[in-house]
Amino acid sequence: MLKTLTKQRGSDILSAREKCENRQKPCRRGEEMYRRTMIGQQKLELPFGVDLNADNRWVKLAVILPWEKIEECYAQNFASEKGEVAKPGRMAFAALYIQSRLDIVDSEVVEQIRENPSMQYLCGFDCYTTEKPFDSSLMVHFRKRITPEMMKEISEEAFAAEAKKAVERAKDENDDDGSGAENKPKGTLLVDATCCPSDIHYPTDIYLLNRARELTELIIDILHIQLVCLGIIKPRTYREVARRVYLSYAKKRKHTHGEIRFVIRQQLQYVRRNLDSIAKQVELGAQLGKLNTGLYGKLLVISELYRQQKQMHDEKTHSIEDRIVSISQPHLRPVVRGKEHNAVEFGAKVAIALVGGFSFMIRLDYDNFSEAQYLKASAEEYKRIFGFYPKVIIGDRAYTTNENRNYCKSKGIRLSGPRRGRKKDEVKEAERRQLYQDGCERNAIEGHFGNGKRKYGLALIMTKLRDTTLTAISFGFFVTNMERVLRLLSLFIFAVLEIVGYSRPSRSLLLRSGSFVQ
């Protein structure tokens, strides 16, 4: 009996491996670099006669994701018709979705896909395999190819219809007049902005200058190797003295204003000396081109960092335009939020419009822009997607500028906020009740931000490059929307089962089984 089972198990695995041998192979001369996959739900071949569960979340996603739009956008990255055959767009998108949904690193994504048949089904595999689907370094290329602009198009394709249904289902008090105009303002638009902080060391001035000193010393060491044969003496850097000065400062818990300025002046002198030494080495024949790309880029950043820190020290100020807060990620900017625990955050800022529980990205940038400037853009984007303007726009007090008030009045939109001028007592009471109701509705977008930051990696962005960081943020909001679609789908299934006479499980039973979602 044991031999029979072992033989049957081996034959099942061999048959599955034989079917996997027909995968894409390296492209020969004259073949296309990217081959668009046929969109159609195939059956995943599993050994031992096992079938996938239709209630599995990854299997559901494989059915409802807009694969045709994803393939259309992804294929635009491959203008050349020759070269190595690229991984399918479905695999790239599914891998990034899995990473954002589970909030895991690149190498763990590869292991999860290798071990999970349902994830392989989502990625478009036609048979189960225990081999790695791709190297983890490809995740960086996937994020470069799927840009925030592509994610915006895919989000509209996936969620615009559901959001419009939610708007049309909402009760419109102005429909009582019987006008029924199609282009009449309808629905509620929630607007707000948040910061998605990146994973960097807290950027104090002394820390940045000390890091710049260490990197410039490393560059001096590398350039000196090219000049050894010429008998040139290595420049003096005073690195041991500078290190002791920094450590003595860092070990103290509190510092006076004079101590801080004194240490900053010392670190500026060390960095300036090192930069001058590098310039002399280049004059003597050292080649900066021999440095690797990352180190050469950091040298350029350090030069600008020294200029900014020197200017702030001389002018006795703590702010400067386009201030560098990270040498490895110079694109990051400080975003002053004024919150209790995080007064300043360092990352990209994103302006979001929430319609029917689904978020649409209006602006994503590293600069600390004013979200009030994009209320008009939010309303026009609402009009472009749904065909009509919103009836109500709800935001915080920052949006109630005179320009925004005049714009909303011209479009027949009610902008949430207190009216200007003197008001009667009964008007004040009605306005107070309306503001309270608007504040309650506005909690939805705050909860949307919190859900994305707690569960889908938006609280701390781990990517390092300028473009890939924006892609990671876009995926975080996309996953938040898609998980809402899955919850609505589950509620719809429960409603259908109740109609046909199936008793819905109690809340306590769902909590014990782990399938209940708020």
C-alpha positions in Angstrom: 0.0 0.0 0.0 2.8 2.4 0.9 4.6 1.7 -2.4 1.4 2.3 -4.3 0.9 5.7 -2.7 4.5 6.7 -3.2 4.4 5.7 -6.8 1.1 7.6 -7.4 2.6 10.7 -5.6 5.7 10.6 -7.8 3.7 10.3 -11.0 1.5 13.3 -10.0 4.5 15.5 -9.3 6.2 14.4 -12.6 3.1 15.2 -14.6 2.9 18.6 -13.1 6.6 19.3 -13.8 6.2 18.2 -17.4 3.4 20.7 -17.9 5.5 23.4 -16.4 8.3 22.8 -19.0 6.3 24.8 -21.6 7.0 28.1 -19.8 8.5 31.1 -21.6 12.1 30.6 -22.6 14.8 33.2 -23.4 13.8 35.1 -26.5 15.7 34.2 -29.7 16.6 36.8 -32.4 13.5 38.1 -34.1 11.1 37.2 -31.3 9.1 39.8 -29.3 10.6 41.0 -26.0 7.2 41.1 -24.3 4.4 38.7 -25.0 1.0 39.8 -23.9 -0.8 36.9 -22.1 -4.3 35.9 -23.2 -6.8 37.1 -20.5 -9.0 34.2 -19.5 -9.2 32.3 -16.2 -7.3 29.0 -16.6 -7.3 26.0 -14.3 -4.3 25.6 -12.1 -2.9 22.0 -12.3 -2.1 20.7 -8.8 -0.7 17.3 -7.8 -2.5 14.8 -5.7 -5.8 15.7 -7.3 -6.3 18.8 -5.1 -8.5 21.7 -6.3 -8.4 25.3 -5.3 -11.0 26.7 -2.9 -13.3 29.2 -4.7 -13.7 31.1 -1.4 -9.9 31.8 -1.2 -9.2 35.5 -1.3 -6.4 35.1 -3.9 -8.7 33.1 -6.1 -11.4 35.8 -5.8 -8.9 38.5 -6.7 -7.8 36.5 -9.8 -11.4 36.8 -11.0 -12.2 40.5 -10.2 -8.9 42.3 -11.0 -8.9 44.2 -14.4 -6.2 42.1 -16.1 -6.9 43.5 -19.6 -6.2 47.0 -18.4 -3.2 45.9 -16.5 -1.7 44.1 -19.5 -2.4 47.1 -21.7 -0.6 49.5 -19.3 2.3 47.1 -18.6 3.0 46.4 -22.3 3.8 50.1 -22.8 7.1 49.6 -21.1 8.5 47.4 -23.9 9.0 49.4 -27.1 11.7 47.1 -28.4 10.8 43.9 -30.1 14.1 42.1 -29.3 15.7 41.0 -26.1 15.1 38.7 -23.2 11.4 37.8 -22.7 10.0 39.8 -19.8 7.9 38.4 -17.0 4.1 38.8 -17.7 2.4 41.9 -16.4 0.0 39.8 -14.5 2.8 38.2 -12.5 4.4 41.6 -11.8 1.1 43.2 -10.7 0.1 40.2 -8.5 3.5 40.1 -6.8 3.3 43.8 -5.9 -0.3 43.4 -4.7 0.8 40.5 -2.5 3.6 42.5 -1.0 1.4 45.4 -0.2 -1.4 43.3 1.2 0.8 41.3 3.5 3.3 44.1 4.2 6.4 42.0 3.6 9.8 42.4 2.0 10.8 41.4 -1.6 12.4 38.1 -0.7 9.5 37.0 1.4 7.1 37.7 -1.6 9.0 35.2 -3.7 8.9 32.6 -0.9 5.1 33.2 -0.4 4.4 32.7 -4.1 6.6 29.6 -4.3 4.8 28.0 -1.3 1.2 29.0 -2.0 -0.8 27.5 -4.9 -3.5 30.2 -4.6 -0.9 32.9 -5.1 0.5 31.1 -8.1 -3.1 31.0 -9.5 -3.3 34.8 -9.0 0.0 35.3 -10.8 -1.3 33.4 -13.8 0.5 30.1 -13.4 -1.0 27.1 -15.3 0.5 24.6 -13.0 1.8 24.4 -9.5 5.6 24.5 -9.0 8.0 24.5 -6.1 10.6 26.6 -7.9 11.1 30.3 -7.4 9.0 32.2 -9.9 11.6 35.0 -10.2 14.5 36.5 -8.4 13.6 38.9 -5.6 15.7 41.7 -7.3 13.0 41.8 -10.1 10.6 43.4 -7.6 12.5 46.7 -8.0 12.0 46.5 -11.8 8.3 45.7 -11.4 7.9 48.8 -9.3 9.7 50.9 -11.9 7.5 49.6 -14.7 4.2 50.1 -12.9 4.1 53.8 -12.4 1.7 55.9 -10.3 0.1 57.1 -13.5 -0.6 53.5 -14.6 -2.1 52.8 -11.1 -4.4 55.7 -11.5 -5.8 54.3 -14.8 -6.1 50.9 -13.3 -7.9 52.2 -10.2 -10.4 54.0 -12.3 -11.0 50.9 -14.3 -11.5 48.8 -11.2 -13.4 51.1 -8.8 -15.1 53.9 -10.8 -18.2 51.8 -11.5 -18.6 50.6 -7.9 -18.1 54.2 -6.6 -20.7 55.5 -9.1 -23.2 52.9 -8.0 -22.7 54.0 -4.4 -23.3 57.6 -5.4 -26.5 56.8 -7.3 -27.8 54.7 -4.4 -27.3 57.6 -1.9 -30.4 59.6 -1.1 -30.5 62.9 -3.0 -32.8 65.4 -1.2 -33.0 67.6 -4.4 -34.7 64.8 -6.4 -38.0 65.7 -4.8 -38.5 68.6 -7.3 -38.8 66.0 -10.1 -36.1 67.7 -12.3 -34.1 64.5 -12.8 -31.3 66.2 -14.7 -28.5 63.8 -15.4 -25.7 66.4 -15.0 -27.1 67.8 -11.7 -24.6 67.6 -8.8 -24.9 64.3 -7.0 -23.0 62.5 -4.2 -20.5 63.5 -1.5 -16.8 64.0 -2.1 -14.5 63.7 0.8 -11.1 65.3 0.4 -8.0 65.2 2.6 -4.2 64.7 2.5 -1.7 62.6 4.4 2.0 61.9 4.5 3.4 58.4 4.0 6.7 58.5 5.9 9.8 56.7 4.5 12.2 54.6 6.5 15.1 57.0 7.3 17.1 57.9 10.4 15.7 61.0 12.1 17.7 63.8 10.2 19.4 66.0 12.8 21.9 68.5 11.3 24.8 66.9 13.2 23.9 63.4 12.2 23.7 64.4 8.5 27.1 66.2 8.6 28.7 63.3 10.4 27.4 60.9 7.8 28.7 63.2 5.1 32.1 63.2 6.7 32.3 59.4 6.8 31.3 59.1 3.2 33.8 61.7 2.0 36.5 59.9 3.9 35.6 56.7 2.1 35.7 58.5 -1.2 39.2 59.9 -0.4 40.4 56.3 0.4 39.1 55.0 -2.9 40.6 57.9 -5.0 43.9 57.6 -3.2 44.3 54.0 -4.5 44.5 55.5 -8.0 47.3 57.9 -7.0 49.5 55.4 -5.0 51.7 54.6 -8.0 52.5 58.4 -8.4 53.9 58.6 -4.9 51.3 61.1 -3.7 50.7 61.3 0.0 47.2 60.6 1.3 45.3 63.7 2.4 44.9 64.2 6.2 41.3 63.8 7.3 41.4 63.9 11.2 38.8 61.1 11.2 39.6 59.8 14.6 39.3 63.3 16.2 36.1 64.0 14.3 34.6 60.6 15.4 35.4 61.3 19.1 33.8 64.8 18.9 30.6 63.3 17.4 30.4 60.5 20.0 31.0 62.8 22.9 28.0 64.9 21.6 25.8 62.0 20.8 26.2 60.4 24.3 24.9 63.5 26.0 21.1 63.5 26.5 20.7 67.3 26.5 22.6 70.0 24.7 22.6 73.8 25.0 22.2 76.0 21.9 25.8 77.0 22.1 27.0 73.3 22.1 24.9 72.5 19.1 26.3 75.4 17.1 29.8 74.6 18.1 29.6 70.9 17.0 27.8 71.9 13.7 30.7 74.3 13.0 33.2 71.6 13.6 31.5 69.1 11.4 31.2 71.7 8.6 34.9 72.3 8.8 35.6 68.5 8.5 33.3 68.1 5.5 34.7 71.2 3.8 38.3 69.9 4.3 37.3 66.5 2.8 35.6 68.1 -0.2 38.7 70.2 -0.9 40.9 67.1 -0.6 38.7 65.3 -3.1 39.0 68.2 -5.5 42.8 68.2 -5.2 42.9 64.4 -5.8 40.9 64.9 -9.0 43.3 67.6 -10.2 46.2 65.2 -9.6 44.7 62.6 -11.9 42.1 60.6 -9.8 39.0 59.8 -11.8 35.6 60.1 -10.2 34.2 57.8 -12.9 35.9 54.9 -11.1 33.5 55.4 -8.2 30.3 53.3 -8.3 27.1 55.0 -9.3 25.7 55.2 -5.8 28.8 56.7 -4.2 29.2 59.3 -7.0 25.6 60.3 -6.5 26.1 60.6 -2.8 29.1 62.9 -3.4 26.9 65.3 -5.4 24.3 65.2 -2.6 26.9 65.9 0.0 28.1 69.0 -1.9 24.6 70.4 -1.8 24.1 69.3 1.8 27.2 71.2 2.8 26.0 74.4 1.0 22.6 74.2 2.8 24.0 73.5 6.2 26.6 76.3 5.9 23.9 78.8 4.8 21.6 77.9 7.7 24.5 78.1 10.2 25.7 81.5 8.9 22.1 82.9 8.8 21.2 81.3 12.2 18.0 79.7 10.7 16.6 76.2 10.6 14.7 76.2 7.3 15.8 76.4 3.7 14.2 75.6 0.4 14.4 71.9 -0.8 16.2 70.9 2.4 18.0 67.5 2.2 17.1 65.2 5.1 18.7 62.0 3.8 21.9 61.4 1.8 20.7 58.1 0.5 17.2 59.5 -0.4 17.8 63.1 -1.3 14.3 63.4 -2.9 12.6 63.3 0.6 11.4 66.5 2.1 10.2 67.4 5.6 6.4 67.6 5.8 5.2 69.7 8.7 1.9 68.2 9.9 1.6 69.7 13.4 0.4 66.5 15.0 0.9 65.6 18.6 3.3 62.7 18.2 4.8 63.5 14.7 5.0 67.2 14.2 7.3 66.6 11.2 7.2 63.6 8.9 9.6 62.7 6.1 8.1 61.2 3.0 5.7 61.8 0.1 2.5 63.7 0.6 -0.7 62.4 -1.1 -4.0 64.2 -1.7 -7.0 61.8 -1.8 -10.6 62.1 -2.9 -12.9 59.5 -1.3 -16.2 58.6 -3.2 -18.5 55.9 -2.0 -15.7 54.4 0.2 -13.2 54.2 -2.7 -10.2 56.5 -2.8 -8.9 58.2 -6.0 -5.4 59.9 -6.0 -5.4 63.6 -6.9 -1.8 64.5 -6.2 1.3 62.5 -5.1 4.5 64.5 -4.5 7.5 64.8 -2.2 6.9 68.6 -1.8 4.8 69.8 1.1 2.1 71.3 -1.1 -1.1 72.8 0.2 -4.0 70.4 -0.2 -6.5 73.3 -0.4 -5.1 74.2 -3.8 -6.4 70.9 -5.3 -10.0 71.2 -4.3 -10.9 72.4 -7.8 -8.8 69.5 -9.3 -10.7 67.0 -7.1 -14.1 68.3 -8.2 -13.0 68.3 -11.9 -11.7 64.8 -11.5 -15.0 63.8 -10.0 -16.8 65.3 -13.0 -14.5 63.5 -15.5 -15.0 60.1 -13.9 -18.7 60.2 -13.1 -20.1 62.7 -15.5 -21.4 65.2 -12.9 -20.1 67.4 -10.1 -20.5 66.4 -6.4 -23.4 67.8 -4.5 -21.3 68.2 -1.3 -17.5 68.5 -0.7 -16.4 67.8 2.8 -12.9 68.6 4.1 -11.2 70.3 7.0 -10.9 74.0 7.6 -7.9 74.4 5.3 -10.2 73.9 2.3 -12.5 76.8 3.1 -10.6 79.5 1.3 -12.3 82.3 -0.6 -11.2 80.9 -4.0 -12.6 77.5 -3.1 -15.9 79.0 -1.8 -16.4 81.0 -5.0 -15.6 78.0 -7.2 -18.1 75.7 -5.4 -20.8 78.4 -5.5 -20.4 78.7 -9.3 -20.8 75.0 -9.7 -23.7 74.6 -7.3 -21.6 72.6 -4.8 -22.0 73.0 -1.0 -18.6 73.3 0.6 -18.5 72.1 4.2 -17.5 74.9 6.6 -18.8 77.8 8.6 -20.3 80.7 6.5 -18.7 84.1 6.6 -20.3 87.1 8.1 -22.8 87.7 10.9 -25.5 85.2 11.4 -28.8 84.9 13.3 -29.1 82.6 16.3 -31.3 80.1 14.4 -28.9 80.1 11.5 -26.0 79.4 13.9 -27.8 76.4 15.4 -28.6 74.9 12.0 -25.0 75.5 10.9 -23.7 73.8 14.0 -25.8 70.7 13.4 -24.7 70.6 9.8 -21.0 70.9 10.7 -21.4 68.1 13.2 -23.0 65.9 10.6 -20.2 66.7 8.1 -17.6 65.9 10.7 -19.1 62.5 11.3 -19.1 61.8 7.5 -15.5 63.0 7.2 -14.4 60.3 9.6 -14.6 57.9 6.7 -11.5 59.3 5.0 -9.6 59.4 8.2 -10.4 55.7 8.7 -9.4 55.0 5.1 -5.9 56.5 5.9 -5.7 54.6 9.1 -6.6 51.3 7.5 -4.0 51.7 4.8 -1.3 52.7 7.3 -2.0 50.0 9.9 -2.5 47.0 7.5 -1.1 47.8 4.1 2.4 49.3 4.6 1.6 53.0 4.2 2.8 53.9 7.8 6.4 53.2 6.8 7.5 53.0 3.2 10.5 50.7 2.9 11.5 51.4 -0.7 14.4 53.7 -1.4 14.2 55.0 -5.0 12.2 58.1 -6.0 9.9 56.3 -8.5 9.5 53.0 -6.6 8.4 54.8 -3.4 5.6 56.5 -5.3 4.6 53.2 -6.8 4.5 51.5 -3.3 2.2 54.3 -2.0 -0.1 53.9 -5.0 -0.3 50.1 -4.4 -1.2 50.7 -0.7 -4.3 52.7 -1.6 -5.2 50.3 -4.4 -5.1 47.4 -2.0 -7.2 49.3 0.5 -9.8 49.8 -2.2 -9.7 46.2 -3.4 -10.1 44.8 0.1 -13.3 46.9 0.3 -14.5 45.2 -2.9 -13.9 41.8 -1.3 -15.8 42.8 1.8 -18.7 44.0 -0.3 -18.6 40.8 -2.3 -18.8 38.7 0.9 -21.8 40.8 2.1 -23.5 40.3 -1.2 -23.0 36.5 -1.0 -24.5 36.5 2.5 -27.5 38.5 1.3 -28.1 36.0 -1.6 -27.9 33.1 0.8 -30.4 34.7 3.2 -32.8 35.1 0.3 -32.6 31.4 -0.6 -33.1 30.4 3.0 -29.6 30.0 4.3 -29.1 31.2 7.9 -26.3 33.6 8.2 -23.6 32.7 10.8 -23.6 34.7 14.0 -21.0 37.4 14.7 -19.4 35.3 17.5 -19.1 32.3 15.1 -17.4 34.5 12.5 -15.0 36.0 15.0 -14.0 32.5 16.2 -13.5 31.3 12.7 -11.4 34.4 11.8 -13.5 35.3 8.8 -15.3 38.3 10.2 -14.1 41.7 8.8 -15.3 45.0 10.1 
